[in-house]
Amino acid sequence: MHIDFHASPSPTLGVEWEFALVDQTSRDLSNTAADLFAAASPRLSDPSRLHKELLRNTVEIVTGICGSVGEAMTDLRETLAVVMPAADELGVDLFGAGAHPFADWSHQQLTEGHRYAELINRTQWWGRQMLIWGVHVHVGMPERDRVMPVMSALLDTYPHLLALSASSPVWAGQDTGYASSRALMFQQLPTAGLPFQFREWSEFEACIGDQMTTGVIDSMSDVRWDVRPAPHLGTIENRVCDGMSDIDELAAVTALMHCLVVDLDTRAAAGEELPSMPPWHVQENKWRAARYGLDAIVILDAGSRERLVTDDLDDLLERLTPVARRLECETELRSVADIARRGASYQRQRAVAKEAGGDLTAVVDAVVAELRDSLAR
């Protein structure tokens, strides 16, 4: 099977930010995405910036093709400046986290559309459980034949990205003991989870061809890997991160993803053989980051060296600083360290729940407030 990759001439950036909709009184999920879409879209200069998703409790804010992290954040702010007042008129708030702390999946409604109906028809109970939200970041790739090596090497920093963004510790009213329940929930869907590690584009084409022949997928959009190529856009799409509630933290993590891809691609273009770990190490690192978040001790390389993820992040940020200068996101990259100092969202949510005596509506209040406060800064 031949798959065209429409290469990007420069390392452009695109961000997709998923939000749950929560009722401003009950703090439960609200199936009002269609209403919000109808109210907000006519007010947007570009209605394509607002997307519907699988469930009617979800909307996605997306950027256009951006040249920098700063440009992407400005794009998101402009859309949110329209969408949030429209949401207020409907009595709902935007909730930026990987999972809602107490919602009941059985009360959620499916967005109309053949593709969504087919997904639920095939996946049944697991598909209905998908009360999860994430952040996806696209980075333009200039050369098709470097996509697979860069993707495989990116998996070495999978736990760093998940630990920083982890925001789904509570599920159906219970603390799961995990920093990110979303990461492990989502991988229950067929074609979701960690990608296969291919050395060459032709191996990827063969995999997709086999999956289409056997009916596993109908199109590339059915491939839901945590890191995947987007051939029609000419990008690598990083889908590792949980939903986020603070635009400054989003900028930091976006800068890290941008720098990682550009650094790896630059090294590959210079003829360097990029590092990669065996799949069993990658799988273990995903679990450790989902379980322990910023306290995870992660595997660093094929030699099985280990280190606390926050210690490794410090060195990683230092190494990527020259790349960040070229990409004009040094300030945002440096602020990655602020997340660890402040505490990631999963840690903040647990602290709020403890202070509120287990009242999970207080957790929703806090997550909603973080978005509003960060946009007001």
C-alpha positions, -999 to 999 in steps of 0.1 A, spaced: 0 0 0 14 34 -9 8 63 15 18 98 4 34 120 30 29 157 22 61 169 38 62 203 56 90 226 43 94 239 79 88 225 114 53 241 117 31 236 147 -5 228 154 -23 222 187 -56 205 195 -69 211 230 -99 189 241 -123 201 268 -151 185 287 -182 206 293 -194 208 328 -226 223 343 -219 254 363 -242 244 391 -239 206 395 -204 203 381 -214 171 363 -207 166 326 -231 184 303 -241 170 269 -244 205 253 -216 205 227 -240 208 198 -256 239 215 -222 254 222 -211 247 186 -242 264 173 -238 294 196 -200 300 191 -194 290 155 -211 320 139 -190 344 161 -157 328 151 -137 344 123 -128 308 114 -154 282 126 -130 254 118 -112 263 150 -140 246 170 -146 208 166 -171 183 178 -159 150 192 -171 114 200 -193 125 229 -217 155 232 -199 165 264 -167 174 245 -154 202 223 -119 206 208 -102 239 202 -76 238 174 -51 261 159 -42 268 123 -7 261 110 16 281 133 52 290 131 59 291 169 45 282 203 37 318 209 17 320 177 -2 288 186 -11 301 221 -24 334 206 -45 314 182 -60 294 210 -66 324 232 -85 341 204 -108 311 199 -114 307 236 -122 344 239 -153 336 218 -161 301 230 -160 307 267 -186 336 268 -208 314 246 -205 286 271 -213 310 300 -246 318 282 -254 281 282 -245 277 319 -215 255 312 -177 257 318 -148 243 299 -130 216 320 -94 208 310 -83 175 325 -77 139 314 -108 126 331 -139 139 351 -137 129 388 -172 117 393 -193 116 360 -212 84 351 -204 72 316 -239 57 311 -254 92 311 -233 105 282 -247 110 247 -230 101 214 -224 128 188 -243 121 156 -223 106 128 -216 73 111 -179 71 122 -187 76 159 -216 51 158 -194 25 142 -167 30 168 -192 24 196 -208 -5 177 -174 -22 175 -159 -13 209 -191 -15 230 -185 -12 268 -149 1 264 -159 27 238 -187 40 260 -162 44 289 -141 70 270 -148 99 293 -112 111 286 -96 143 272 -62 151 259 -39 175 241 -25 167 206 5 185 191 14 183 154 50 192 143 58 195 106 83 170 91 103 180 60 112 144 50 91 113 49 119 89 54 129 104 87 94 101 102 96 66 115 131 70 132 120 102 148 87 86 160 106 57 176 131 80 193 103 102 206 90 73 227 121 76 249 106 108 263 70 95 265 71 92 303 84 128 306 54 142 287 28 121 304 42 128 339 41 166 332 5 166 319 -10 138 340 -44 150 352 -67 121 356 -62 106 391 -99 101 400 -124 80 381 -161 75 389 -156 90 423 -126 69 433 -90 79 435 -74 53 412 -39 56 427 -27 66 392 -15 100 380 -31 93 346 -60 69 344 -67 83 309 -35 68 294 -44 33 304 -81 37 296 -76 49 261 -53 20 251 -82 -4 256 -95 7 222 -83 -13 191 -56 6 173 -50 29 203 -20 29 226 17 28 218 27 27 182 46 0 166 83 9 161 92 8 124 126 16 109 113 26 74 82 42 59 76 10 38 70 -10 70 44 15 82 27 13 48 26 -25 50 11 -23 85 -17 1 74 -23 -20 43 -27 -52 64 -51 -34 88 -72 -20 60 -73 -54 42 -85 -72 74 -110 -46 84 -92 -33 115 -94 2 101 -113 20 73 -89 49 71 -58 65 86 -80 84 110 -89 51 127 -52 47 138 -53 61 173 -17 56 184 -3 78 211 23 91 186 13 88 149 22 103 115 -4 125 99 5 120 62 -21 144 48 -7 172 70 30 163 68 33 161 106 41 138 135 12 140 159 20 136 196 -11 124 215 6 114 248 -6 142 270 -37 143 293 -60 173 291 -46 205 305 -61 233 325 -35 261 323 -25 277 290 10 285 303 15 248 312 2 240 277 27 263 262 55 247 281 47 212 272 40 222 236 75 238 235 90 206 248 73 186 221 83 210 194 119 210 204 121 172 208 108 166 172 130 193 157 161 181 176 156 145 166 149 154 130 180 176 128 201 148 141 186 123 117 192 147 88 229 149 98 232 111 95 230 102 132 213 70 141 187 80 166 184 61 199 154 39 206 145 15 233 130 -20 230 92 -21 231 92 -37 266 110 -7 281 87 18 263 56 -1 276 70 -1 311 78 36 310 43 44 299 29 24 329 53 40 354 45 75 343 7 68 344 11 52 378 36 75 395 36 107 375 65 130 384 77 105 410 83 79 383 117 63 380 120 58 342 142 36 320 165 58 300 179 36 272 184 1 258 211 -4 284 184 -3 311 197 27 330 171 43 353 165 77 367 139 99 384 119 115 356 123 150 371 160 147 373 162 136 337 139 165 327 164 190 341 191 177 318 168 174 288 157 210 291 193 221 292 202 201 261 172 214 242 178 251 250 197 259 218 169 243 198 143 264 217 163 296 209 161 287 172 123 280 175 117 312 196 103 293 226 131 293 251 109 310 278 82 284 273 106 255 274 122 268 306 88 270 322 85 232 320 105 231 352 78 252 369 53 224 365 74 201 386 80 228 412 43 237 414 30 202 411 13 186 381 -25 187 378 -30 153 393 -12 164 424 -31 196 426 -64 178 422 -56 154 450 -46 183 473 -80 201 466 -99 169 472 -81 164 506 -87 200 517 -124 197 507 -129 165 527 -133 144 496 -158 168 478 -151 162 442 -171 191 430 -144 213 445 -119 195 422 -140 205 392 -142 241 405 -104 242 408 -97 229 373 -122 253 358 -107 282 377 -72 273 366 -82 278 329 -99 311 336 -70 324 357 -44 314 332 -62 331 304 -66 363 325 -28 365 331 
